Amino acid sequence: MSDGTVLLSHGSGGVQSQELIEQIFVRHLGNATLDGMEDSAVVDAPEGGRIALTTDSFVVQPLFFPGGDIGKLSVCGTVNDLSMRGARPVYLTSGFIIEEGFPLAQLERIVASQAATAQAAGVRVVAGDTKVVERGKGDGVFINTAGVGVLPQGIDISAGNAQVGDVVLVNGAVGDHGLAIMTLREGLAFSSPLRSDCAPLNDLVASMLAACPAIHVLRDPTRGGLATTLNELAQRSRVGIEIEESQVPVHTEVAAAAELLGLDPLYSANEGKLIAIVPEAEAPALLRAMRSHPLGAEAAVIGRVTETYPGTVILRTLLGTRRVLDMLSGEQLPRIC
């Protein structure tokens, strides 16, 4: 924040993103609900019950990538933010900012993809907006969304709920989305093409809650990847988290691409993955439920919550040593979502 301008790294989801949010947005807009800094806000409905609200913007480049496009991404990202509070997503809004000269055929492809993904996720787009900006001012298409979900009774999932002794799980291999985007930008080709993991997670979360209503924490590790998200959870819950590197699933082709590009898959963005933190006694049943779902077939236990070094994530490496797994500092990959 020292040079007085916004940098790309302020959108990375890492340390500088937190500084921007805390020093400008929270300072002016902060309130008891917003200060929780969750993926979506849970508020009381006027006539009883609770609802979850979220908003998001999507500026990914390129607009089309293996495994998805900006239309699919806009629905998945919004649905997943609601799901990470245990809410059942119901309604979305969709606002398009379109650059003059953008091909109508590509716009229709994006909107059709958005519609198909919403139908697959069981949600409806009920309101929208369209703006057109001058040529050279919009970089194709930007999409802004809002989402509304219904929160079932008895569900209390929050980034601040992790407890000492809890177990940490993921629903599959990490790093797919970020490395798929990066290799596409760099024009790299592999024998096994990289694909984004972009997917709506609400059906998986419903299966998880049916098996384990006592889930303490859910979070999707998007910008900043697994490492940054785990740090956010450790800080919010004021606990330590220790992760076994050997237990974190990473696809072979993703690991190879990351090594070639000098990147770490643990900091690479995901768009179809979640972190779950649950009491140790509940972990086996939850793991079975996750693995029985197509989006959790590669689910794994990757670590546990500890009382040592609160607010810190420790990685037990493949060599058996321990090192601090920091938050992302700077920008690994801009325009990722």
N, C-alpha and C positions, 0 to 999 in steps of 0.2 A: 504493500500500500504506500510505500515511501515515495514513489516517483509521481504519484498523483494521476495515473491513468490506469484504465482497465487493460489487463493483459490476457492473452489466450489461456494462460495457466490459472486465471481466476475461474475458468469453467471446467477445470480438471476433476473436480470432486475431492481434491486433496487439501493440503494445508492452506493454500492461498484462497481456495474457494471458501473455506471456513472463515478466514479473516474477512473476506469481502462481506459475507452474510452477517457476521457478528458486528462488524464496525459500521456498516451502513444500514442494511435492511432491518436487523433486529433492533438496532439502536432507535430507529424511527417507528417501526411497525410492531415491535415486540408486545406480546400479551401472553397470558397464561397458556393459551392453546398453542400459539405459534412457537413459543419458546421451547416446546418439547422437541422441535426439529425432527419430527417423524416423517416417513414417506407420505403419509396422509394424516389429516387431523380428524379425530373422533369428537363429535359434538352431540349434544342432546337434541333430538327432534322436538319441534314445538308441541306435538301431541303425544309424547312418550316414545320410548325406544331411543336408539342411537344410530347415527349415520356417520360414514367416513367420507371426507372430501379431499380431493387432491387436484393439482394442476401441474402441467408439464409443457415444455416446448421442445421441438425436435428440429435439429439443424444439420443432420448427418450428411456427410459428403464422402463418397458419391450417394446419390439418391436411391440407386438400385445396387444391391450387393447379393452375393450368394447366400441364400437362406432368407432373404427378405428385402424390404424397401422401406422408405420413410413412412408410407401409409400403414403397413403392418406394424412397424416399430412404434408408431404413435398410439396405436390401440394397446399393444402389449405392454408398453411402458406405463400407461395409465392404469390398466387393469392390474398390473403387478404391484403398483404402489398401493392400491386399495387392498389387495390381497395380503400384503405384508402386515396389515393390522388385523387380519382375520375376517375382514369384511367380504360380503358377497357383492361384487360389482354389478351394477344395474344399468346406469345411464352414463353416457359420455357426451361432451360437446366437442366440436372440431372447428378450429379457426385456421384458414389458409391465408398466408401472405405469399403472393405469386409475383414473380418478376415478369414484366412486359417482355413478350417474345417467347415465353416458355411454350413448348409444343403441347397442343391440346391432347394429342394421343398419349403423351407421357403423363399429363395431369389425370386423364381418365384412368390410366393404368394404376396410378397411385390411389385414387379414390375407390376404385374397384377392389384393390387389395385391402384398403381400410375396411370396406364393407364386409368382405369375406372374413376378415379376421374378427371383426365385431360379432358376426353371426356365429363363428366357431366358438367364441368366448362366451356367448349367451348374453351379450349386452347390446343396447340400442344407442345409436347416435341420435340425440333428440333435439339438438340445437347446433347452429354453426354460424360462421361468418367468413366472408371472403374480401380480401383487400388485394389490390394490384399496385405495385410500385414501379418506378421507372426502370428501364433497362439498365443493368449494371448495378442496381441498388438492392437486389434481393437474393442473388446466388441461386436462382431456380425457384425453390419452394421451401418455405418454413411452415411448420404446423404447430399450433398451440391447442392443447386439450384441457378439459376438466373432467373429473370423474366423480360419481356418487355411488356409494355402496352402503348396504345395510349390514349392521353389525349384530350377529346373534347374541342372545343373552348368555352371560357367563364367560365370554371370551375377553381376555385381558392380555393382549400382546403388545409389547412396547420395547424399544431399544434399551430402556433402562431397567429391564426386568431380569437380566441374567444374574444367576446366583452361584456362589462357590459350590463346586461339585457337579454343576450342570455339564452336559455333553454337547459338543458342537458338531453339526452335520451339514453336508451340502447335498444337493440333489443330483449332482453330476459333475462332469469335467469342466474346469474353469478356463477362461481366456479365449474361448472360441470367437466371440463377436469381435473383440478388439483386434485379434490377429488376422481375422478374415478381412476386415476393413483395411488394415495396414498393408497386407500383401497385395490386395487389389490396387491400392493407391500406388504401390511401388512396382506394379506390373510383374510380380513374382508368380511363378507357376510351380506347383508341386504335384507329385504323382497321385497323392490323395488331396484333392482340392479342399481348401478350408471353407467352412460354411458357418455363418452366424448361427447362434443358438436361439435366436429371437422366437419367443413363444409366450402365450398367455398362461400364467401359472395358477389361475383361480381354481381350476378343477383339481389340480394336484393339491393345492392348499386345503380344499374341501375334504379330500380324502385323508389328508394328514390330520385335520382337526377331528374327523370322525374317529380316527384311531387314537388320538392323543389330544383331548381338549385342553390339556394343561401346558401346551407349548408356551414358553416364556417369551421368546424372541423370534421374529422372522425378519429377514432383510434381504433384498436383492442387491448383489454386489455389482452395480453398474459402473459408472465412472469411478476410476481409482481402483477397481477390481476388488478381489477378495481381501487383500492385505489392508487397504484403506478402510473398507467397511468393517472389518474386525476391530480395527483401532477405534472407529467411531463407537462401536458397541461396548468395547472395554471402557472407554472414557465415560459414556453415558451411564453405564451400570456400576462404575467405580470398582471394577474387578480386573484381574489379570486373565489373559487367555493364552493357552499354550497349544500350538499346532504341530502335528507331526508331518513333516514334508513328504515322507513316504506314503502317507495316507491321502494326500490331496490329489484327486484324479485330474490328470492333464492328458489330453490326446497326444499321441506320438507326433502327429504332423504339426500340432500347435507348439509343442516343445521345440521341434526342429526349426520352425519359422521364427520363434522367439530367440533362439540361440543365434540364428543367422542375422537377425535384425538388432541384436543386443538388447532385447527386452526381457522382462520377467513376467511370465504368465500370471503370477499372483497379483500383479498390478494392472492386468489387462481387463477391459470392460467385458461384462456379460449382459445378456438381455433375456436369458431364459433359465437363470440359475437363482437359487435362494440359499441363504444360511438359516438354519434352525437351531435354536438353543433350548434344550429341554432337560428336565430332571433325569438323572442317570437311570432311574428305574423305568422310565418311559421310553428310553432310547431304542431298545430292541423292537418294540411294537411299532414305533414310528418308522424305523428303518425298513421294516417289512412292508408297511403301507406305502412308503415312498418307492420302494423297488417294484411294487406291483403296478405302478402307474407308468405309462410310457415316458413321461418327462422326469421320472425318478429312477430309471433302470440302473443308472450308474451311481446311485446315492452311496454315500460313505460317511462314516464317523471320522472326523479329522482332528479332533482335539477336545479339550475340556476347559472349564472355567476354574481359575485358581484364586487364592487369596494373596498370592505374592505379586509384587509389582503392579498395583492397581493402575488401570489406565494404559497398560502396556501389553503388546502382543509379542510372545516369544515363539520363535520357530525352532523346533528341534530338527536339525538338518539331516540329510542322508548320511553324513559322516558321524552323526551322533553328538555333534556339538550343538550349543544353543546360541542364538543371536536374536537381537531385537528386530522385529519386523515393523518398520516405521510406516507412517502414512506416506502416500505419494507426495513428493515435493516437486513442484513444477508441473509440466505438461508432458505426459508420455505420448498422448495422441489426441489432438484436438478434433472437434466436430465428429464425435463418435456416436452421438445419439441426438 
